[in-house]
């Protein structure tokens, strides 16, 4: 089980970064009303709570997701056969420390803007083409990185590390724990930057995963 307070803080910061309502307690987990065309809401659990099985029996809308901190097999064991596991992710953390100075390779430039409490960092090519972006929010004892993205044609040049360093300059409290959710590919990058996996982050939905 991931610490519930940490989970609540992370989801709260994520909601702030995305302009969503704050998470609410529900069935032993947290409910976030995402309100997107392909995702109406999500339920997030710190571990294999009994509320997962209850929800799995009740939910009929394919736009409602169930997410859990823990391995996919553990989540699948809590739901009915009509649920499909989605590509996995990882909840990662990093202890507070000295933030590296952002450094870009030649041919790129960086813009960092803050609309408190959300900071946005974007990297452009010399012809002003956006090739990387990300967001960060400090909230309730955590500093959360969100929607970190680097264009596939511009990867492996240090842009991801520069983006993370730029966003990290917005952190005010050195006591705030850094948190993010990474894909399998992102996990490798963040590990080189000192992040560690706190837990697998698994998802099931009523829609089969895309090929």
N, C-alpha and C positions, 0 to 999 in steps of 0.2 A: 504493500500500500504506500503510495506517495503521500506525503504530508498534506492534509486537506487545506491547511492554511496557505501553503505554497501554491497549491492548485487554484485556490480561490483568487489569490493575488495575481497569478499569471493570467487567468481567464479575465479578470477585471481589467488588467492592463491591456490585454489583447482587444477587449471590447472598446476601450477608450481609443486605441490606435485605429480601429475600424469604424468608429462612430456607431457602435451597437449598444443596446441596453446592457446594464450590468448583469452578471450571472446571478441566478436565483437558486436556492436549495430546492432539490426535487428528488424524491425516491432514494435518498442517501448519496446523491451526486449533485451536479450543478446543471442547470438548464440555461442555455443561451439562445435567445430569439434572434437568429441571424437574418431572417426575412429576405433571403436571396431567391432568385428564380429557381435555382436548382437545390437550394437548401433552406427550408423553412425554419428549422431549429436543430440544435444538437444537444444531446445529453452527455455530460462528461463525468467519468467516475475515477476516483483515486485508486481503485482496485476492483476485484470481482465482487461487488456488492449484490445483495439479493434483489435490489431494485432493478437491476439490468434485466433479469428474467421476466419481471412483471411488465416492464416496458416492451420487451420483445414480443410478448403476447398481445399487447394492446395496439401497438403502432401499425397503421395501415398505409400511411402516406410515405411514398418513397423519398420524399424530400426531408425526412427526419432521420438524423444519424445518431448512432450510439458510439461513443468513444470511451476508451478505458486505458489507464496507465497499467500496462502489463502485456504479456505476450499474446499474440493473436489466438493461439490455441485455447488460452484461458478465457478469452472473451467469447469465442465460438461455443465453448462448453456451456455458456450461460444463456444462449439465444436459441431460437427454434431454427429448423433447417431452412426456412425460407430466407434467412439472412445471409448476406455474402460479405466475406472479408475483403477489405480494400487495401491498396498498397500501404505498407507499414511506414511508421515514422518513429522518431525518438525524442523524448523529452530530455533536454540537455541543460546543464547548469555550469556556471563558472563562478568561482569565488571572487570577491572584490579584489582589486589590485591595481597596479599602474596601467593606465591605458596607453597602448602604443600610438605613435604619431602616424597619421594617415600618410601613405606614400604611394604615388601613382606612377606607372610606367610612362614613358614619353607618348604623346599623342592623345592623352585623356585629360579632362578637367573635372573638378568636383564642385558640387553645390550642396550646402547644408542649410536647411531652413527649419525654424522652430515656431510652431503655433501651439504654445503651451497647452497641455503637456506633451504634445506629439512632436517628435523630431523626424524629419525626412532627409535622407541623403540620396543624391543622384549623381551618377557618373556619366559624362558625355564624351564622345569623340570630338576631334578638332572641328568637324563640320556640324557640331551640336546635335548629333544623334544620341538619344538616350540608350545606354547599353547596360546599366545596372542601377538598382534602386533598393531602398529598404526604409523601415520605420523603427522607431524606438520610443518607449514610454517608461517613465519611472512611476511606480504606484505601489503603495502598501508594502514597502520593504523589498520590492523586486525591481529590476531594470530589465525590461523585456524587449527583445529584438523580434521584429515581425516582418513577414513578406520580403525576405532577403532574396533578390533575384539578379542574376547575371545572364545576359544574352548568350546563347550557346556558342555563337561565333566569336565571343570575346572572353571565354573562360581560359583558365590556366595562365593568366597573366598577372595575378595578384589583385584583381579588382574586388573580389569578395573580401579579402583581408582588409583592403583599403576602406571598403564600405563599412565593415564592422568597426574599424578603428575610428572612422569619422562619426558614426552613430554613438560610439562609446564616449565621445567627448561631451555628450549631453548629460551624462550621469552626474547628479549632484551629491548624493550620499554615497560615500565609499563603503558604507555598511550594506547597501542594497545588493542582493544576490542577483546575478545575471541569469536569465532564463530564455530559452527558445525551443521551438520544435523543428527538428531537422528531418529532411528526407534521407534516404540511404546515401545518395550522392553528397548531400550537404553534411552529413555526419562526418565524413572523411575530412572535409575542409575544416570544420569546427574543431575536430580533434587536434589538428596541427596548431590551432590557436589556443590550446589549453582547456577546451571544453571537455566535459565528461558526460557520459550517458547516465542519467538518473533512472530512466525506465523506458522500455519500449512504449510506444503510443499507438494503440490499435484502434481500428475503425471497422464497423459493420454497417451495411445499409441494405435496403430491400432491392437495390439495383445492382446487377452484376458489375464487376470492375471492367473498365474499358480495356480493350486489347491493346 
